[in-house]
Amino acid sequence: MKQVFVSLFALIMISWTCGKDEFISARNESCEIVVITQQGLGCDLWGIKVDGRIYPAFNLPDQYKKEGTTACVEYVLYEDMRNCPAPCCGGIWANIKSIQ
């Protein structure tokens, strides 16, 4: 009987953690209203402001590079592993998948 409870508990934990990963990736890939900004980035970088945090993005289209513009953006956050003087690289960046 003890093995049944342990197996059931393990199965519940595995299914819960798998479902949690799907929720996180779905949230990152859904269209979200963001503000386009260059403030605080330096190095002539442009980025997106999400929930008060600014993430630089290399692939932001030129037609959206206007301070304070809002857009619906599909993006994925990633850790930039390049080694150069901050804030020109390193840290968490946004990869723009689509923008409207």
C-alpha positions as CSV (number, residue, x, y, z in Angstrom):
1,M,0.0,0.0,0.0
2,K,2.9,2.3,0.8
3,Q,4.3,1.8,-2.7
4,V,1.0,2.8,-4.3
5,F,0.9,6.1,-2.4
6,V,4.6,6.8,-3.2
7,S,4.0,6.0,-6.9
8,L,0.8,8.1,-7.0
9,F,2.6,11.0,-5.4
10,A,5.5,10.8,-7.9
11,L,3.1,10.7,-10.8
12,I,1.3,13.8,-9.5
13,M,4.5,15.7,-9.0
14,I,5.8,14.8,-12.5
15,S,2.5,15.8,-14.2
16,W,2.4,19.1,-12.2
17,T,6.0,20.1,-13.1
18,C,5.4,19.3,-16.8
19,G,2.2,21.4,-16.8
20,K,4.1,24.2,-15.1
21,D,6.8,24.3,-17.9
22,E,4.1,24.4,-20.6
23,F,2.4,27.4,-18.9
24,I,5.7,29.4,-18.6
25,S,6.6,28.8,-22.3
26,A,3.1,29.6,-23.4
27,R,3.2,32.9,-21.5
28,N,6.5,33.9,-23.1
29,E,5.2,33.2,-26.6
30,S,1.9,35.0,-26.4
31,C,1.3,38.5,-27.7
32,E,1.8,41.0,-25.0
33,I,1.4,44.8,-25.0
34,V,4.8,46.4,-24.3
35,V,6.4,49.8,-24.6
36,I,9.3,50.4,-27.0
37,T,12.1,52.3,-25.3
38,Q,15.7,53.3,-25.5
39,Q,15.9,54.8,-22.0
40,G,18.5,53.3,-19.7
41,L,20.0,51.0,-22.3
42,G,23.0,52.8,-23.6
43,C,25.0,51.7,-26.6
44,D,22.3,53.0,-29.0
45,L,20.2,49.9,-28.1
46,W,16.4,49.7,-28.3
47,G,14.3,47.3,-26.2
48,I,10.9,46.6,-24.7
49,K,9.5,47.5,-21.3
50,V,7.6,44.7,-19.7
51,D,6.1,45.0,-16.2
52,G,8.5,47.9,-15.4
53,R,11.6,46.0,-16.6
54,I,13.5,46.9,-19.7
55,Y,15.0,44.2,-22.0
56,P,17.2,45.1,-24.9
57,A,16.4,43.5,-28.3
58,F,18.7,43.3,-31.3
59,N,15.9,42.4,-33.7
60,L,13.5,45.2,-33.1
61,P,12.3,46.5,-36.6
62,D,13.3,50.1,-37.4
63,Q,9.7,51.2,-37.9
64,Y,9.0,50.6,-34.2
65,K,12.0,52.4,-32.9
66,K,10.1,55.4,-31.5
67,E,10.3,56.2,-27.8
68,G,7.1,55.4,-26.0
69,T,5.5,53.4,-28.8
70,T,3.3,50.6,-27.7
71,A,3.0,47.3,-29.6
72,C,1.8,43.8,-29.3
73,V,4.9,41.7,-29.2
74,E,5.6,37.9,-29.1
75,Y,9.0,37.5,-27.5
76,V,11.2,35.1,-25.6
77,L,13.6,36.2,-22.9
78,Y,17.1,34.7,-23.0
79,E,20.4,35.1,-21.2
80,D,23.0,36.9,-23.3
81,M,26.3,35.1,-22.7
82,R,28.5,37.5,-24.7
83,N,31.4,39.1,-22.8
84,C,31.7,42.8,-23.4
85,P,31.3,46.0,-21.4
86,A,27.9,46.4,-19.8
87,P,25.2,47.4,-20.7
88,C,26.1,46.6,-24.4
89,C,25.7,42.9,-23.8
90,G,25.2,40.4,-21.1
91,G,22.1,40.0,-18.9
92,I,18.6,39.1,-20.0
93,W,17.6,40.1,-23.5
94,A,14.3,39.8,-25.5
95,N,14.2,37.9,-28.8
96,I,11.3,39.4,-30.8
97,K,9.4,36.7,-32.6
98,S,6.6,38.9,-34.0
99,I,5.4,42.4,-33.5
100,Q,2.1,44.2,-34.4
